[in-house]
Amino acid sequence: MVDLSAQYLKIKPAIDEAIHEVLDQTAFINGPAVGQLATELGQYLGAAHVIPCANGTDALQIALMALGLKPGDEVITPSFTYIATTEVIALLGLTPVFVEVDPQTFCVAAAAIEAAITPRTKAIVPVHLYGQAADLNAIMEIAHKHQLFVIEDNAQAIGSDYHLSDGRVQKTGTIGHIGCTSFFPSKNLGCYGDGGALYTQDAELARKIKMIANHGQEQKYIHDVVGCNSRLDTIQAAVLRIKLRQLDNYIDARREVASAYDAAFAQIPGVAIPFRAPDSKHVFHQYTLKLTGHSREALQAHLLAAGIPSMIYYPIAAHRQKMFAAFHLNDLQLPITEQLCAQVISLPIHTEMDEQQLQYITAHVQSFFK
């Protein structure tokens, strides 16, 4: 699905030098590269404060902890997402409220959010799925109206530009109260292990986030709140500094692949290519088709026989997962979500895909539908 080896070879001298510098310094925890990455990523995103952490799931958990939510408080989120978005809500004793997604963008539907608000609702966690932003203009308006926090799950859309209703353009993740990302290796900006970050424009929230991520302390051995141990190690920060300089190029390469896929598949009956929302720059963490009247499993088998991988993101909705059985969600009906779980399929898309690979994949996809 991604070719990290070829990507590494293109930047190998810079990556190797950065890693060896960390080895020479032996500052493996909170070394200089960690602070440098925070500064550089903040400049790229236009975020006043960036706090690196151990992984994207930790970022989501720490964000919820920093907002001071209490057990039983409700957090609205889509069910059509990776489980990390939702499991941290339950982990903290909060109540996940799963709502429907937009049938075109597959991101959480603003109208569904507003319909789900109760006196116990405290936060919204929109997911910028597959590399495209949720409807932040409407979501932020709803949040302001009902005095709710917004935590953007930006793990799949880092680098995406969003056009606000007042004419400004901001990077996704910097519009809500807190943005969270993952640096999992296959992400558009990925490290060579686990990693994540939170970002915010609010100095007080940034202070709380830093404390929570560091055992609840601002001063060594003085622990003011219950926190956790979530640090981005220095080697990963050094790698990310090199790759951050390439992020816009990586996004452009992914969008070129997506455009080629669009041209190849747009006229196939029963195949829906990805929708591009006008307010959002799609950065194509995934290229996902929706099939109607075709067997997804048969297409997967057809591609696999030709040595072409594919993935289903995601085959089971979060509200149907056993881990949420205690919330008694059996009667919850999210028909669009359920339909997508049965119909979506993602094709390989990465920064090193060459014309020969692209033609091979598109030809085999097209041949299945003939």
N, C-alpha and C positions, 0 to 999 in steps of 0.2 A: 504493500500500500504506500510505503514511502521508501526512499533510497538514501538512508542516512550515511552509508559508506561513501557514495559518490559525492554527497554534499560535503562530508568531512575532507575528502581529498582536495577539493577546490580551495579550502581554507586551512589546510593542514599546517603550513608553516606558522601562521598566526596563532592557531590553536595550540600547537606544540610549544611555541614560545611562551604563551600565556600560562599553560599548565606548568612548565618547568620553572617559571618565575615563582609560582606559588610553592613548588617543591623546594626551591632554593630559600625562600623566605621562611618556610615551615610554619606559616600562620594559617593553619588549616580551618580554624573556626574564627569567624569575624575578622578575616584578614582584609587588607586594603581593598581588594577587588569587590568585596561585598558593598562597601559604602560607595565605591565608584560606580558600580552597577545601579545602585539606587538613585544616584544623582543623574546618571545618563538616561535611565529609563524614565525618570520623572521629566526630564527635558524633552524626550521624544513624545511622551504621552501628553504633556502639558498638565501633569499632576504635581501639586505642591509637595506631596509627601508620598514616598514609596518605601514600603517595608518588606524586604525579602523574607521568605519563610521556607519551610522544609518541603512543601508540596501544595498543590491546589486545593486539596480537601482541607488541609489545615487552614488555608487562607479563608475558606468559607466559614469554618468553625470559629476562627478567631474574630472574624467580622461580626458574627452573631453575638459572641461574648462581649465584644467591645460596645455594642449597642445597649447592653444592660437589660436584655429581655429576660423575662421570668418564666418558670415552668407553667405551661398552659397557654402562654401567649401564642397567637396564631401567626403563621408565616405563609403567605400565598406564593405558590411556585408552580411551574408546569410539571406535569407527570411525564411528558415526553422529553427526557433528558437523561444524562448519565447519572447513576445513583448517588454519586458524591454530592450533588446539589442538594439532595433531599435527606440523605442519611444523617447529615450533621444537625439538621433541624430536630429530628427525633432523638439523637444522641444527647442533646442539651435539654431534653425534657420539654421542648416546644412542640406545638401541634402543626404538622404540615397540612396545608389546605391545597389540594391539587386542583388545578383548573385547566380548561381547554386551551388548545393552541390555535393559531391562525392557520387555515388550510393552505395558504400560499407560502408564507415564510416558514411555517412550522415552529415559530417562536410563540411565546405565551400571548394570548389575545387580551388586549386591554379591557375590552368589554367584560370578559370573563373575570378579570381581576376585580373590577368594580362590583360586579354582581355577588362576589364571594366575601366582601368586606363585612365584618361584624364588629361589635364593640371590643372584641378580644384581639382583633387584627392589629399587629404592630409593625409588620415589615412585608416587603415584596422582594422576591428573588427572581428577576427575569434572567433568562439564559439566552445568550447570543449564539444561537445554535448553528453549527456547521460553518460559522464564519460570517454570519449576517446578524445585524442588530435587531433586537426586539423593538417594538413601537415605543421608543423612549419618550417621544414628545407627549403621547397620551398617558404613558405610565407615570411620568413625573408630574403631570397635571393632576392625576388621580391621587398620587402620594401627597402632594401639597394640599389638596382639598381635604384629605382625611388625616393629615399629619402622620404619615407613615414613613418609615425608613425604606430606602431602596439599596439593595446590595446587588450589583451587577456581576453575574457569573460570566466573565469575559475570557474564559479559558480557551475558547475556540475562535475568538474574534480579535485578538490583540492586533493592533495596527489599523483597525477599521475606522474610517471617518464617518461621523454621524452629523447630519444637517438638522440643527435645532430650528424650531419654529420662529425664533427671533432673528434668524439669518446667520447665526454663528455656526462654526463647524468645530466639533470636539471629537477626540478619540473615544471610542467606547471604553467603558470602565471608569471614566472620569466625570460622568454626568450624574450618577446617583451619589449616595452618601459614601459608599465604599465600593471599589472595584476589586475583583479577585481574579487571579490568573494562575494557570499551571504551566510549568516549564517541562512537562513530560516530554521525552525525546522526540515524539512524533508531532508535537505541536508546531505551529508556524514559527514560534520562537521557543525552541526546545534546548535543554541542556543535555548532558551525557549521564544522567541519573535522574533523581527526583529533585524537584524544586518548585517554588511558587512565590507569589508576591501579592500584597495588598496595596491599594493606592487610594488616596483621599485628598480632598482640598481643605479638610478641616483639621487644624492643628491639634485640637483637643482629642479628636478621634485618633489621630496618628499617635499621640502620646499613649493612649490607652492600648492601642494595637501593639506598640513596641513593648509595653509592659507585659501584656498577656503572652506574647510570643517568647518572652524571656523570663519565664517562671514568675511572672507578676511583679517584677522588680524594676525599678529605675536606678537604684543604687545597689551595688553588690551586697548580697546577704540581707537586704531589707525588702521584704515581700509584702506588698500592700494589697494585692488581690490574688485570687486563685488564677493561675495561668497555666501555661504548658511550655514545653521545650520544642520550639519549632524554628530551626535555623537553616538558612541556605549556606552550604559549605563553600569555602573560598574557591575551590577548584571549579565548581559549577558556576559560580559568579564570574570567574575569569573566562570560561567558555561562553557564557551568555553575553559578556561585553563584546566579544568578537562577532557573535551572531547577530546581535542587535544592530550592528552597522550594516548588516545585509538584509534586515527584515523587509524593507520596502522592495528590494530586488526579489526576495523570496515571494512576496505577495504578488508582484507583477508576473512572476513565472507561473504561479498557481492560476492566476486569472487568465493567462494565455491558454493554459491547458483547458480550463473551464470553457472558454470561448470555442475552442476546437471541438470539444465534446458537444456543446450546444449545437453547433453547425451540423454535426453528424447525426444527432438524435432528435432534433426538434420536430421533424416531420414524421416520426414513427408513431402510428396510431397506438393509443393506450400507454404512451410513455410521456411523462411530464418532466421536463428539464427544470433545474432550479429557478425559482422566481427571484428577481432582483427588486427589492423594495427601493423606491425612489429616494428615501431619506438616508439610506445606508450603503456604504461601499462594502460589497461582499468580498471577503478575503479568502474564501474557499479553503477552510481547514478540511472540509470534506466536499466531494462532489456527489450529490445524492439524487438519484432518479426515483420517481414514484410510478409504479406500474399498476395499470388497471386492465383486468382481463388477461393477464399473463402470469405464468408461474414464476415467482421470484426464485424458488428453489431450483427450478429447471434452468433458469438463466445462470445461477451460480454454478451449477454442475457443468454447464456448457463452457463457461469461462475457465473453470478449474481444469477441465480437460485440455485446455490450451495453455495452461500454466499462468493464468491471469487470476490474481486474488480479488476478492470483493468482501465487503463487510456489511452487516446489518446494524445500523445505529438508529433505533434500539429495538430488539425483538419483543421485549416485555415492558410495558409501561410501569413507572415507579409505583403507582397506586395498586398495581396487581402483584407486587413483590411480597413474598412471605414476611419480610422484615417489618412490614407495616400492618400486619394482621391485627395488632392491638387497637388500631384506629377504626376497625370495622368499616372498611371501605367497599365491601362487596356490592353494595347498591349504587356506588358512584358510577355514573355513566358519562364517559368522555369519548363519544363516538369518533371524532376526528383523530384523537390520539390513538385509539385502538386501530383505526383504519391505517394510519401511518405505520404503526408497528407491524402490520401485515403486508405493507406494500413498498416500503423504502428499501433501496439498495445503494451502497456507496462504491464507487469505482476508484482505482488508484489515482492519486493526484499528488504530485510532489515537485520540488524545485528543480530536479535534475532530469525530468522526463524529456527524452529527445523525440524527434519527429518519427523515427522508426518505431519506437515503443508506442507512441500515440496512435499511429496508423494501425499497428497490430491490434491494439485494444479496441479501437473504434470499429475495425472491420469485423472482429469476432462478436462484438455486441450487435452490430447491424445484421450479421448473418443469422443470429438467433431468431430475429423477427421476420425473416423472409419466408 
